Amino acid sequence: MTETSSTPPADLLELFASAEVPARLAHQAAACLGPGAARELRDNPWRLLAVPGVRPEQADFFARRLLGAEAAPHDPRRVGALAVHLLLRAAGDGHTVTPAKSLLSALETYDPGDAVEAVRAAIGAGEIVAVMDEASETELLGLASLAAAEEAVAEGLARLTAMADPLPPADGVPAEVFEHGVSVLTGPPEAVEEVVRALAGRPGVVVTAATDRAAGDASGAAGSRSGVHRLLEPGPDGYARGVEHPIEADIVVVAEANTLDVERAAALVDACMDGTHLVLTADPAAPSPLAAGRVLGDAIACGALPVVALPASPGGAIGRVAAAAREGALVPVDPADREVVIVPAGEAREAAHRAVQLVTDSIPRALGIPAEDVLVVTPARRGEAGADALNQALKARLNPGPGPYDAGDRVVAVTDLPQAAAGEFGTVVAAKPDEDAVEVSFPGGTASVPGVSLRHGWAVTVHRAQGTRWPAVVAVLPGEAAGALTRPLVVGAFTRARRHLSVVHAAGPELARAVREREEPARRTRLADLLRENLADL
């Protein structure tokens, strides 16, 4: 884990200027490659592909600027970096491993020369690992960092299972929490939250979640206010919490653990001391994490850990529509019940217009919920009803100003910071255009943040919203994103709301079809198998 500094190293800025690379990429390059980024890029210009959003042709341009005629297509450094780039792209889709044949086939489109030899070199350098899937007799390739994380999670959960002693039980909490070192509690948010809050009031219990806001929300007044990232105490050299400096707790509870990616999970498990009981809680129908892995799904699928399905609590209209969506159905709502409102729209532009009306006028006026307590969620960033366009329209109405960021803007972190995890919402205190930085107040404190590490946060994608619930939510489901709709995405959108849900429906019959038929795309991971192996003799 590398923290994002507000100012990239001077040698990196100079290198990018000499190669005509936009300075804005320097923040991301420093975050990905660390303080020695300039030296690493001089040694291998194609390492620029490690920066999110950089395309192979851009890395080739950078290499030509640095190496001149020596920047050859068959350079092993290029091919190895391309292999890592493709695995990073797969990780962006949630996969921790990729079939070797698929990776080599994808490499062929980049004129790699001897791709097999280049991949072998990357394996020898420790960037890529090769493993055999015994069931399918398929060779799999993955990033070494993700392979190590999956192995660490499996070994760590086995350690916690083996080392835990029973704890005194408590009313309202399943016995498995106290009897086992690792347990999984599943159910709708209301049912899970009831158990989490019962645990939060006990001494020796730490409740955490994706973000500080989510941790405080889940645990209530009695609980902690630290998301996983800040609980682990981030610093310039990684997390301070670990084997040598563990979390001191009898029970660590992770709320909405569906947001837990494999690398964050590995760090958390590593920081749980022997004897700690780890409790993963979540709605199993909610979306998988933004980053690679499916820790919750694999923990359930392995069949070697206790899984408790919590009974659904009696709920209102939001609970009913979410419960129906989990079962693959859409149910009508009572127009007189203003807890859930369906707002039809003909096309994406109209859907965006309706959403802005709801946030800035209808919901505050009719329900008394102020705009600062309303979140807009949508399937994608791009498009006329995507998060970017919605934020532009909402800023114009809620906090107009001259800069890309102005005091009072709601923002969301998109990279981990010392004071906030990716996904944490904050408020801009001041913009610093001369420094390309923004001063932001987060639940964990005020930070000077490079603009590239932020996006406006009045509207976010459904995946970005996971882990946090809001008094009111406007779920925009435009026709332009109909192909991306899945049952988990719809459940994830509906369950972000506590008191009111407005659904701006412009997806036509595709919404019902998605809820009825479409699961998330399957993720290729090894964790379930590794858990079975590590827990087999316990």
C-alpha positions as CSV (number, residue, x, y, z in Angstrom):
1,M,0.0,0.0,0.0
2,T,1.4,3.3,-1.1
3,E,-0.1,6.5,0.2
4,T,-0.9,9.4,-2.1
5,S,1.1,12.6,-1.4
6,S,-0.2,16.0,-2.3
7,T,3.1,16.7,-4.2
8,P,4.8,14.1,-6.4
9,P,8.6,13.8,-6.2
10,A,10.5,16.5,-8.2
11,D,12.5,14.0,-10.2
12,L,9.3,12.4,-11.4
13,L,7.8,15.7,-12.4
14,E,11.0,16.5,-14.3
15,L,11.0,13.1,-16.0
16,F,7.4,13.5,-17.2
17,A,8.0,17.1,-18.4
18,S,11.0,15.9,-20.5
19,A,8.9,13.1,-22.0
20,E,5.8,15.4,-22.6
21,V,3.7,13.3,-20.2
22,P,0.9,15.2,-18.5
23,A,1.9,16.2,-15.0
24,R,-1.5,15.0,-13.6
25,L,-0.2,11.4,-14.1
26,A,2.7,12.1,-11.7
27,H,0.4,11.7,-8.7
28,Q,-0.9,8.4,-9.8
29,A,2.6,7.2,-10.8
30,A,3.9,8.0,-7.4
31,A,1.0,6.3,-5.8
32,C,1.5,3.1,-7.8
33,L,5.3,2.9,-8.0
34,G,6.3,4.7,-4.8
35,P,9.0,7.3,-4.1
36,G,11.4,5.6,-6.5
37,A,9.0,5.9,-9.4
38,A,11.3,8.1,-11.5
39,R,14.2,5.7,-11.2
40,E,12.0,2.7,-12.0
41,L,10.5,4.4,-15.0
42,R,13.9,5.3,-16.4
43,D,15.0,1.6,-16.0
44,N,11.7,0.4,-17.6
45,P,9.5,3.1,-19.2
46,W,6.8,0.6,-19.9
47,R,6.2,0.4,-16.1
48,L,4.0,3.4,-16.8
49,L,1.4,0.8,-17.6
50,A,1.0,0.2,-13.9
51,V,-0.7,3.6,-13.6
52,P,-4.5,3.2,-13.9
53,G,-5.9,4.4,-17.2
54,V,-2.6,4.4,-19.1
55,R,-2.9,2.6,-22.4
56,P,-0.2,0.6,-24.2
57,E,0.2,3.1,-26.9
58,Q,0.8,5.8,-24.4
59,A,3.5,3.7,-22.6
60,D,5.1,3.1,-26.0
61,F,5.2,6.9,-26.7
62,F,6.8,7.4,-23.3
63,A,9.4,4.7,-24.0
64,R,10.3,6.2,-27.3
65,R,10.7,9.6,-25.7
66,L,13.1,8.1,-23.2
67,L,14.9,5.4,-25.2
68,G,14.6,6.6,-28.8
69,A,15.3,3.9,-31.3
70,E,16.0,1.4,-28.6
71,A,12.3,1.3,-27.7
72,A,11.6,-2.0,-29.6
73,P,8.3,-3.8,-29.7
74,H,9.9,-7.1,-28.7
75,D,11.8,-5.6,-25.7
76,P,11.3,-8.1,-22.9
77,R,10.6,-5.2,-20.6
78,R,7.8,-4.1,-22.8
79,V,6.2,-7.5,-23.1
80,G,6.6,-8.2,-19.4
81,A,5.0,-4.9,-18.5
82,L,2.1,-5.6,-21.0
83,A,1.5,-9.0,-19.3
84,V,1.3,-7.2,-15.9
85,H,-0.9,-4.6,-17.4
86,L,-3.3,-7.2,-18.7
87,L,-3.4,-8.9,-15.3
88,L,-4.0,-5.6,-13.7
89,R,-6.9,-5.0,-16.1
90,A,-8.3,-8.4,-15.2
91,A,-7.9,-7.5,-11.5
92,G,-10.0,-4.4,-12.2
93,D,-12.8,-6.8,-13.2
94,G,-12.3,-8.6,-9.9
95,H,-10.2,-11.6,-11.1
96,T,-7.1,-12.7,-9.1
97,V,-6.0,-15.2,-11.7
98,T,-6.3,-15.6,-15.5
99,P,-5.8,-18.7,-17.6
100,A,-2.3,-18.7,-19.2
101,K,-3.7,-19.3,-22.6
102,S,-6.0,-16.3,-22.4
103,L,-3.2,-14.0,-21.3
104,L,-0.8,-15.2,-24.1
105,S,-3.6,-14.8,-26.6
106,A,-4.2,-11.2,-25.5
107,L,-0.5,-10.5,-25.6
108,E,-0.4,-11.5,-29.3
109,T,-2.3,-8.4,-30.3
110,Y,0.7,-6.2,-29.2
111,D,3.3,-7.8,-31.4
112,P,5.3,-9.3,-28.5
113,G,7.7,-11.6,-30.2
114,D,8.3,-14.5,-27.8
115,A,5.5,-13.8,-25.4
116,V,6.0,-17.1,-23.5
117,E,9.6,-16.2,-22.8
118,A,8.7,-12.7,-21.6
119,V,6.0,-14.1,-19.3
120,R,8.6,-16.6,-17.9
121,A,10.9,-13.7,-17.3
122,A,8.2,-11.8,-15.4
123,I,7.5,-14.9,-13.3
124,G,11.3,-15.2,-12.6
125,A,11.3,-11.5,-11.6
126,G,8.5,-12.2,-9.1
127,E,5.9,-10.0,-10.7
128,I,3.7,-12.8,-11.9
129,V,3.0,-16.3,-10.4
130,A,1.9,-19.4,-12.2
131,V,-0.3,-22.0,-10.5
132,M,-2.1,-25.1,-11.6
133,D,-5.8,-25.5,-11.2
134,E,-5.9,-29.2,-10.4
135,A,-9.7,-29.5,-11.1
136,S,-9.5,-28.3,-14.6
137,E,-5.8,-29.0,-15.2
138,T,-5.5,-25.4,-16.4
139,E,-2.4,-23.2,-15.8
140,L,-3.3,-19.9,-14.2
141,L,-1.3,-16.7,-14.0
142,G,-1.8,-13.9,-11.5
143,L,-0.2,-10.9,-10.1
144,A,2.2,-11.9,-7.3
145,S,0.7,-9.4,-4.9
146,L,-2.8,-10.9,-5.3
147,A,-1.5,-14.5,-5.0
148,A,0.2,-13.6,-1.8
149,A,-2.9,-11.8,-0.5
150,E,-5.1,-14.8,-1.2
151,E,-2.6,-17.2,0.5
152,A,-2.4,-14.8,3.5
153,V,-6.1,-14.6,3.9
154,A,-6.5,-18.4,3.8
155,E,-3.6,-19.0,6.2
156,G,-4.8,-16.2,8.5
157,L,-8.3,-17.5,8.7
158,A,-7.0,-21.0,9.5
159,R,-4.8,-19.5,12.2
160,L,-7.7,-17.6,13.8
161,T,-9.9,-20.7,13.6
162,A,-7.3,-22.9,15.3
163,M,-6.3,-20.4,18.0
164,A,-9.6,-19.1,19.2
165,D,-11.1,-20.1,22.5
166,P,-14.9,-19.9,23.2
167,L,-16.1,-16.5,24.5
168,P,-19.1,-15.9,26.8
169,P,-22.3,-15.7,24.7
170,A,-24.6,-12.7,24.5
171,D,-28.3,-12.3,23.8
172,G,-29.3,-11.4,20.3
173,V,-26.0,-12.6,18.8
174,P,-25.6,-16.1,17.1
175,A,-23.6,-18.5,19.2
176,E,-21.2,-19.2,16.3
177,V,-19.7,-15.7,16.8
178,F,-18.5,-16.8,20.3
179,E,-17.7,-20.4,19.5
180,H,-15.6,-20.1,16.4
181,G,-12.6,-18.0,15.5
182,V,-14.1,-17.0,12.1
183,S,-17.8,-16.8,11.3
184,V,-19.9,-15.3,8.6
185,L,-23.3,-13.7,9.3
186,T,-25.5,-13.1,6.2
187,G,-28.8,-11.3,5.8
188,P,-30.4,-8.0,4.7
189,P,-28.8,-4.8,6.1
190,E,-31.4,-4.3,8.8
191,A,-30.9,-7.8,10.2
192,V,-27.2,-7.6,10.1
193,E,-27.0,-4.2,11.6
194,E,-29.1,-5.3,14.6
195,V,-26.5,-7.9,15.4
196,V,-23.6,-5.7,14.7
197,R,-24.9,-3.0,17.1
198,A,-25.6,-5.6,19.8
199,L,-21.9,-6.6,19.5
200,A,-20.6,-3.0,19.3
201,G,-21.7,-2.3,22.9
202,R,-19.5,-5.1,24.4
203,P,-16.0,-4.5,25.8
204,G,-13.3,-5.9,23.6
205,V,-15.3,-5.6,20.4
206,V,-14.1,-3.6,17.4
207,V,-16.5,-2.9,14.6
208,T,-15.1,-1.8,11.3
209,A,-16.3,-1.3,7.7
210,A,-15.2,0.0,4.3
211,T,-14.9,3.6,5.5
212,D,-14.9,5.6,8.7
213,R,-18.4,6.8,7.9
214,A,-19.6,3.3,7.3
215,A,-18.0,2.0,10.5
216,G,-19.7,4.7,12.6
217,D,-23.0,4.1,10.8
218,A,-22.9,0.3,11.3
219,S,-21.9,0.3,15.0
220,G,-24.1,3.2,16.2
221,A,-23.3,5.4,19.1
222,A,-21.5,2.7,21.1
223,G,-19.1,1.7,18.4
224,S,-15.8,2.7,16.8
225,R,-15.5,5.2,13.9
226,S,-12.6,3.6,12.0
227,G,-12.9,1.9,8.7
228,V,-10.5,-1.0,7.9
229,H,-8.0,1.3,6.2
230,R,-7.6,3.7,9.2
231,L,-8.0,0.9,11.7
232,L,-4.8,-0.6,10.3
233,E,-3.0,2.8,10.7
234,P,-1.7,3.7,7.2
235,G,1.7,5.2,6.8
236,P,4.2,5.9,4.1
237,D,5.6,2.4,4.3
238,G,2.3,0.5,4.6
239,Y,0.1,-0.4,7.5
240,A,1.5,-0.1,11.1
241,R,-0.9,-2.7,12.4
242,G,0.2,-6.3,11.7
243,V,1.8,-9.3,13.4
244,E,4.1,-7.1,15.5
245,H,1.5,-4.5,16.4
246,P,-1.9,-6.3,16.2
247,I,-5.4,-5.0,16.8
248,E,-6.2,-5.5,20.5
249,A,-9.7,-7.0,20.4
250,D,-11.6,-10.1,21.5
251,I,-13.9,-9.8,18.5
252,V,-13.4,-7.9,15.2
253,V,-16.6,-7.4,13.3
254,V,-16.5,-6.3,9.6
255,A,-19.8,-4.7,8.5
256,E,-20.8,-5.1,4.8
257,A,-17.8,-7.4,4.2
258,N,-18.9,-7.7,0.6
259,T,-16.8,-4.6,0.1
260,L,-13.6,-6.3,1.4
261,D,-11.1,-6.9,-1.5
262,V,-8.5,-9.6,-1.0
263,E,-5.5,-7.3,-0.4
264,R,-7.4,-5.3,2.3
265,A,-8.6,-8.5,3.8
266,A,-5.1,-9.9,4.0
267,A,-3.9,-6.8,5.9
268,L,-6.8,-7.0,8.3
269,V,-6.4,-10.8,9.0
270,D,-2.7,-10.3,9.5
271,A,-3.4,-7.7,12.1
272,C,-5.8,-9.9,14.1
273,M,-3.9,-11.4,17.0
274,D,-4.2,-15.0,18.0
275,G,-7.4,-15.6,19.9
276,T,-9.3,-12.9,18.2
277,H,-12.7,-13.9,16.7
278,L,-13.3,-12.4,13.3
279,V,-16.9,-11.9,12.2
280,L,-17.7,-11.1,8.5
281,T,-21.2,-9.7,8.0
282,A,-22.9,-8.8,4.8
283,D,-25.9,-9.1,2.5
284,P,-24.7,-11.9,0.2
285,A,-26.9,-10.6,-2.6
286,A,-25.0,-7.3,-2.7
287,P,-22.3,-6.5,-5.2
288,S,-18.7,-7.8,-4.9
289,P,-15.9,-5.3,-4.1
290,L,-14.6,-2.7,-6.5
291,A,-11.1,-4.2,-6.3
292,A,-9.9,-7.8,-6.9
293,G,-11.2,-10.8,-5.1
294,R,-14.5,-12.0,-3.6
295,V,-13.5,-12.6,0.0
296,L,-17.0,-12.9,1.4
297,G,-18.2,-15.1,-1.5
298,D,-15.2,-17.4,-1.2
299,A,-15.6,-17.6,2.6
300,I,-19.2,-18.8,2.1
301,A,-18.4,-21.0,-0.9
302,C,-15.5,-22.9,0.7
303,G,-17.9,-24.8,3.0
304,A,-15.4,-24.9,5.8
305,L,-16.5,-21.9,7.9
306,P,-19.7,-21.4,9.9
307,V,-22.2,-19.4,8.0
308,V,-25.3,-18.1,9.8
309,A,-28.3,-16.8,7.7
310,L,-30.0,-14.2,9.9
311,P,-33.8,-14.0,9.8
312,A,-35.1,-10.9,8.0
313,S,-36.4,-8.2,10.2
314,P,-39.8,-6.8,9.5
315,G,-39.2,-3.8,7.2
316,G,-40.9,-1.1,5.3
317,A,-41.2,-0.5,1.6
318,I,-37.5,-0.3,1.1
319,G,-37.0,-3.7,2.7
320,R,-39.8,-5.2,0.7
321,V,-38.5,-4.1,-2.7
322,A,-35.0,-5.1,-1.8
323,A,-36.2,-8.6,-0.6
324,A,-38.1,-9.1,-3.8
325,A,-35.1,-8.1,-5.9
326,R,-33.0,-10.7,-4.0
327,E,-35.5,-13.3,-5.1
328,G,-35.4,-12.1,-8.7
329,A,-38.6,-10.0,-8.8
330,L,-39.8,-6.5,-8.9
331,V,-42.9,-5.7,-6.8
332,P,-45.3,-2.8,-7.2
333,V,-45.1,0.0,-4.6
334,D,-48.0,1.8,-3.0
335,P,-48.0,5.4,-4.4
336,A,-49.4,6.6,-1.1
337,D,-46.4,5.2,0.7
338,R,-43.6,7.8,0.2
339,E,-40.8,5.5,1.4
340,V,-40.3,4.2,-2.1
341,V,-41.2,6.2,-5.2
342,I,-40.8,5.1,-8.8
343,V,-40.1,8.0,-11.2
344,P,-40.4,6.9,-14.8
345,A,-38.2,8.6,-17.4
346,G,-38.0,8.2,-21.1
347,E,-34.3,8.4,-21.8
348,A,-31.0,9.1,-20.1
349,R,-31.1,12.9,-20.3
350,E,-34.6,13.0,-18.8
351,A,-33.5,10.5,-16.1
352,A,-30.6,12.9,-15.1
353,H,-33.0,15.8,-15.0
354,R,-35.5,14.0,-12.8
355,A,-32.7,12.9,-10.4
356,V,-31.5,16.5,-10.0
357,Q,-35.1,17.7,-9.3
358,L,-35.5,15.0,-6.7
359,V,-32.2,15.9,-4.9
360,T,-32.6,19.7,-5.0
361,D,-36.3,20.1,-4.6
362,S,-38.7,17.2,-4.3
363,I,-37.1,15.2,-1.5
364,P,-36.2,18.1,0.7
365,R,-39.6,19.8,0.2
366,A,-41.9,16.7,0.5
367,L,-39.9,14.6,3.0
368,G,-37.9,17.1,5.0
369,I,-34.6,15.3,4.1
370,P,-32.0,17.9,3.1
371,A,-30.0,17.6,0.0
372,E,-26.8,16.9,2.0
373,D,-28.4,13.7,3.2
374,V,-29.3,12.4,-0.3
375,L,-27.0,10.3,-2.4
376,V,-27.5,9.6,-6.1
377,V,-26.4,6.2,-7.3
378,T,-26.1,5.0,-10.9
379,P,-24.6,2.0,-12.7
380,A,-21.7,3.8,-14.4
381,R,-19.6,7.0,-14.4
382,R,-20.0,7.7,-18.1
383,G,-23.0,8.7,-20.1
384,E,-25.7,11.3,-19.9
385,A,-27.0,9.8,-16.7
386,G,-23.6,8.6,-15.4
387,A,-22.1,9.8,-12.1
388,D,-19.9,12.4,-13.8
389,A,-22.7,14.1,-15.7
390,L,-25.0,13.9,-12.6
391,N,-22.3,15.5,-10.4
392,Q,-21.8,18.3,-12.9
393,A,-25.5,19.1,-12.9
394,L,-25.8,18.7,-9.1
395,K,-22.8,21.0,-8.5
396,A,-24.4,23.7,-10.7
397,R,-27.5,23.6,-8.5
398,L,-26.1,22.9,-5.1
399,N,-22.7,24.6,-5.0
400,P,-21.8,26.5,-8.1
401,G,-18.3,27.9,-8.3
402,P,-15.4,28.7,-10.7
403,G,-13.1,25.8,-9.9
404,P,-13.2,22.1,-10.5
405,Y,-13.5,21.9,-6.7
406,D,-14.9,24.7,-4.5
407,A,-15.4,25.0,-0.7
408,G,-18.6,23.2,0.2
409,D,-18.4,20.5,-2.6
410,R,-19.2,17.0,-1.5
411,V,-16.3,14.7,-2.7
412,V,-15.4,11.1,-2.5
413,A,-11.8,9.7,-2.3
414,V,-10.9,7.4,-5.2
415,T,-7.5,6.4,-3.8
416,D,-6.4,5.5,-0.3
417,L,-5.1,8.5,1.7
418,P,-3.6,8.7,5.2
419,Q,-6.9,10.2,6.5
420,A,-9.4,8.3,4.4
421,A,-9.9,5.1,2.4
422,A,-11.0,5.1,-1.2
423,G,-14.8,5.5,-1.0
424,E,-14.8,7.9,2.0
425,F,-17.0,10.9,1.5
426,G,-15.8,14.4,2.6
427,T,-16.4,18.1,2.1
428,V,-14.1,20.5,0.5
429,V,-12.8,23.1,2.9
430,A,-10.6,25.0,0.4
431,A,-9.1,24.6,-3.0
432,K,-5.4,25.2,-3.7
433,P,-5.1,25.6,-7.5
434,D,-1.5,26.7,-7.3
435,E,-0.6,23.3,-5.6
436,D,-3.1,21.2,-7.6
437,A,-4.5,20.2,-4.2
438,V,-7.8,20.4,-2.4
439,E,-8.3,20.6,1.4
440,V,-11.0,18.2,2.4
441,S,-12.7,17.4,5.7
442,F,-13.1,13.7,6.1
443,P,-14.5,11.8,9.2
444,G,-10.9,10.9,10.0
445,G,-9.6,14.5,9.8
446,T,-8.7,17.2,7.3
447,A,-6.3,16.5,4.5
448,S,-4.6,18.2,1.6
449,V,-5.5,15.9,-1.3
450,P,-4.3,16.0,-4.9
451,G,-7.3,16.6,-7.1
452,V,-6.7,13.4,-9.1
453,S,-7.5,11.4,-5.9
454,L,-11.0,12.9,-5.7
455,R,-14.3,12.9,-7.5
456,H,-17.4,14.8,-6.7
457,G,-19.6,12.8,-4.4
458,W,-23.2,13.9,-4.9
459,A,-23.6,11.0,-7.3
460,V,-21.5,7.8,-7.4
461,T,-21.6,4.4,-9.0
462,V,-23.5,1.7,-7.2
463,H,-20.3,-0.1,-6.5
464,R,-18.6,3.0,-5.1
465,A,-21.6,3.5,-2.8
466,Q,-21.3,0.0,-1.2
467,G,-20.6,0.1,2.5
468,T,-22.4,3.3,3.3
469,R,-26.1,3.9,3.7
470,W,-27.8,7.3,3.5
471,P,-31.1,8.7,4.7
472,A,-32.3,9.1,1.2
473,V,-31.1,7.6,-2.1
474,V,-32.0,8.4,-5.7
475,A,-31.2,5.3,-7.8
476,V,-30.9,6.2,-11.5
477,L,-31.3,3.3,-13.8
478,P,-31.0,4.7,-17.4
479,G,-31.5,2.8,-20.6
480,E,-27.9,3.5,-21.7
481,A,-26.7,1.3,-18.8
482,A,-29.3,-1.4,-19.2
483,G,-26.8,-4.0,-20.3
484,A,-24.7,-3.4,-17.1
485,L,-27.7,-4.0,-14.8
486,T,-27.5,-7.2,-12.7
487,R,-29.5,-8.4,-9.7
488,P,-26.7,-7.6,-7.2
489,L,-26.3,-4.1,-8.6
490,V,-30.0,-3.4,-8.2
491,V,-30.0,-4.9,-4.7
492,G,-27.0,-2.8,-3.9
493,A,-28.7,0.4,-5.2
494,F,-31.9,-0.2,-3.3
495,T,-30.2,-1.1,0.1
496,R,-28.2,2.1,0.2
497,A,-31.4,3.9,1.4
498,R,-32.6,4.1,5.0
499,R,-35.6,6.3,5.0
500,H,-36.5,7.0,1.4
501,L,-35.7,5.5,-2.0
502,S,-36.5,7.2,-5.3
503,V,-36.0,5.0,-8.4
504,V,-35.6,6.9,-11.6
505,H,-36.6,4.1,-14.0
506,A,-35.5,4.6,-17.6
507,A,-34.3,1.0,-18.3
508,G,-37.6,-0.3,-19.6
509,P,-38.1,-4.1,-19.5
510,E,-34.3,-4.6,-19.1
511,L,-34.6,-3.8,-15.4
512,A,-37.0,-6.7,-14.7
513,R,-34.9,-9.0,-16.9
514,A,-31.7,-8.1,-15.1
515,V,-33.3,-8.7,-11.7
516,R,-34.8,-12.0,-12.9
517,E,-31.9,-13.4,-14.8
518,R,-28.5,-11.6,-14.4
519,E,-26.0,-12.4,-11.8
520,E,-22.7,-10.6,-11.6
521,P,-20.0,-11.8,-14.0
522,A,-18.1,-14.7,-12.3
523,R,-14.8,-13.8,-10.7
524,R,-11.8,-16.1,-11.1
525,T,-10.2,-16.5,-7.7
526,R,-8.3,-19.2,-5.7
527,L,-9.4,-18.3,-2.2
528,A,-12.2,-20.8,-1.8
529,D,-9.8,-23.7,-2.7
530,L,-7.1,-22.3,-0.5
531,L,-9.5,-22.1,2.4
532,R,-10.5,-25.7,1.9
533,E,-6.9,-26.8,1.9
534,N,-5.9,-24.7,5.0
535,L,-9.0,-25.6,7.0
536,A,-9.2,-29.3,6.1
537,D,-7.5,-30.6,9.2
538,L,-9.0,-28.1,11.8
